[in-house]
Amino acid sequence: MVQLSLSQVHQDQIYRHGERCYPEECCGLLLGKILIGENGHRHWQVVEVQPTENCWGDVEEFQQNNHQGNKLHYFAIDPKVLLSAQKDCRQKGLSIIGIFHSHPHGQPIPSEFDRAIAWPEYIYLIASGENGRFNTSRSWYLNEAGNFMEVDSTLLL
């Protein structure tokens, strides 16, 4: 069993970031701790949400000529932002435990692009809604076989 816990405040931060970025995809980092139970089950606990800029097509590593499309359907987090967040996390005793992004025009289900860029050690929270209002999210992790598995999410007060 794999579990994710985050607060209502964190979820609201993610939804508001999605609404600010609409109609483009938003993205950001989930910072926290990964707890391993006696039974080996993983529990991702979000302590902070760090919204980031969607740099799809703006950073050399993510030039649009590698994939058709734009920020309406793709996202990327600048590697410099990831490095800075890792350093900040170390000082706080936290880790980057996941990435969130939005599907402003679809369901909160991973796309093939999401699978292609996913790392197995992260949780992936996808937010969605209708007409620029976000109110739904689902969380996923990539298993050893390269398939996304849904995570049991717990919303804390």
C-alpha positions as CSV (number, residue, x, y, z in Angstrom):
1,M,0.0,0.0,0.0
2,V,1.2,3.5,-0.9
3,Q,-0.2,6.5,0.8
4,L,0.0,10.3,0.5
5,S,-1.0,12.8,3.1
6,L,-1.3,16.5,2.6
7,S,-3.3,19.3,4.2
8,Q,-6.3,21.2,2.8
9,V,-4.0,24.3,2.7
10,H,-1.6,22.4,0.5
11,Q,-4.3,21.2,-1.8
12,D,-5.8,24.7,-2.0
13,Q,-2.3,26.1,-2.9
14,I,-2.1,23.6,-5.8
15,Y,-5.6,24.5,-7.1
16,R,-5.0,28.2,-6.9
17,H,-1.7,27.8,-8.8
18,G,-3.5,25.9,-11.5
19,E,-6.1,28.7,-11.7
20,R,-3.4,31.4,-12.0
21,C,-1.7,29.5,-14.8
22,Y,-4.9,28.5,-16.7
23,P,-5.3,27.8,-19.6
24,E,-1.7,26.5,-19.4
25,E,-0.5,23.6,-17.3
26,C,0.8,24.6,-13.9
27,C,3.6,22.7,-12.0
28,G,5.4,22.6,-8.8
29,L,7.2,20.5,-6.1
30,L,5.9,18.5,-3.2
31,L,8.4,18.8,-0.3
32,G,8.2,16.5,2.7
33,K,9.2,13.1,4.0
34,I,8.9,9.5,2.9
35,L,8.0,7.3,5.8
36,I,8.5,3.5,5.5
37,G,6.3,1.4,7.7
38,E,7.3,-1.9,9.4
39,N,5.4,-3.7,6.6
40,G,7.5,-1.9,4.0
41,H,4.6,0.3,2.9
42,R,5.6,3.8,1.7
43,H,3.8,6.9,3.0
44,W,4.6,10.3,1.4
45,Q,3.9,13.2,3.8
46,V,3.7,16.6,2.2
47,V,5.1,19.4,4.5
48,E,5.4,22.2,1.9
49,V,4.1,22.9,-1.6
50,Q,6.4,24.9,-3.9
51,P,4.7,26.3,-7.0
52,T,7.1,26.7,-9.9
53,E,7.0,28.3,-13.3
54,N,6.1,26.0,-16.2
55,C,9.3,26.5,-18.3
56,W,8.2,24.2,-21.2
57,G,10.0,25.6,-24.3
58,D,11.8,28.2,-22.3
59,V,14.8,26.2,-21.1
60,E,17.3,24.5,-23.5
61,E,16.7,21.0,-22.0
62,F,13.0,21.4,-22.8
63,Q,12.9,23.0,-26.3
64,Q,9.6,22.4,-28.0
65,N,11.2,20.8,-31.1
66,N,11.7,17.6,-29.0
67,H,7.9,17.3,-28.6
68,Q,5.0,18.9,-30.4
69,G,2.9,21.1,-28.3
70,N,3.1,23.9,-25.8
71,K,2.3,24.8,-22.2
72,L,-1.4,24.1,-22.8
73,H,-0.5,20.4,-22.8
74,Y,3.0,20.0,-21.4
75,F,5.0,21.2,-18.4
76,A,8.6,21.3,-17.3
77,I,10.4,22.5,-14.2
78,D,13.7,24.3,-14.7
79,P,16.6,22.0,-13.5
80,K,18.0,25.0,-11.6
81,V,14.8,25.3,-9.6
82,L,15.1,21.5,-8.7
83,L,18.7,21.9,-7.6
84,S,17.9,25.0,-5.5
85,A,14.9,23.1,-3.9
86,Q,17.1,20.1,-3.1
87,K,19.6,22.3,-1.3
88,D,16.8,24.1,0.6
89,C,15.3,20.8,1.6
90,R,18.5,19.5,3.0
91,Q,18.7,22.5,5.3
92,K,15.2,21.8,6.5
93,G,15.5,18.0,6.8
94,L,13.0,17.5,4.0
95,S,13.2,16.0,0.5
96,I,11.5,16.6,-2.8
97,I,8.9,13.8,-2.6
98,G,6.9,14.6,-5.6
99,I,5.8,16.8,-8.5
100,F,2.4,18.3,-9.1
101,H,0.9,19.6,-12.3
102,S,-2.4,20.3,-13.8
103,H,-4.5,18.9,-16.7
104,P,-6.5,22.1,-17.3
105,H,-8.3,20.4,-20.2
106,G,-8.6,16.8,-19.1
107,Q,-8.8,14.3,-16.3
108,P,-6.3,13.9,-13.5
109,I,-4.9,10.7,-15.1
110,P,-1.2,10.5,-16.2
111,S,-0.6,11.0,-19.9
112,E,2.0,9.1,-22.0
113,F,4.1,12.2,-21.7
114,D,3.8,12.2,-17.9
115,R,5.0,8.5,-18.0
116,A,7.9,9.4,-20.2
117,I,9.3,12.0,-17.8
118,A,8.4,10.3,-14.5
119,W,10.9,9.2,-11.9
120,P,10.0,6.2,-9.8
121,E,11.0,7.8,-6.5
122,Y,8.4,10.6,-6.8
123,I,4.7,10.9,-6.2
124,Y,2.8,12.7,-9.0
125,L,-0.3,14.7,-8.1
126,I,-2.4,15.8,-11.0
127,A,-5.1,18.5,-10.5
128,S,-8.0,19.2,-12.9
129,G,-11.3,21.0,-13.1
130,E,-13.4,22.8,-15.6
131,N,-13.3,26.2,-17.1
132,G,-10.3,27.3,-15.1
133,R,-11.6,26.2,-11.7
134,F,-9.7,23.4,-10.1
135,N,-11.4,21.1,-7.6
136,T,-10.2,17.5,-8.3
137,S,-6.8,15.8,-7.9
138,R,-5.5,12.3,-8.0
139,S,-2.0,11.0,-7.1
140,W,0.2,8.4,-8.7
141,Y,3.5,6.7,-8.5
142,L,5.5,4.9,-11.2
143,N,6.1,1.2,-10.2
144,E,9.1,-0.9,-11.2
145,A,7.3,-2.1,-14.4
146,G,6.9,1.5,-15.6
147,N,3.2,1.7,-14.9
148,F,1.4,4.4,-12.9
149,M,-0.4,3.1,-9.8
150,E,-2.9,5.3,-8.0
151,V,-2.0,6.4,-4.5
152,D,-4.4,6.5,-1.6
153,S,-4.5,10.2,-0.7
154,T,-5.5,11.5,2.7
155,L,-6.4,15.1,3.2
156,L,-5.5,16.4,6.6
157,L,-7.2,19.4,8.2
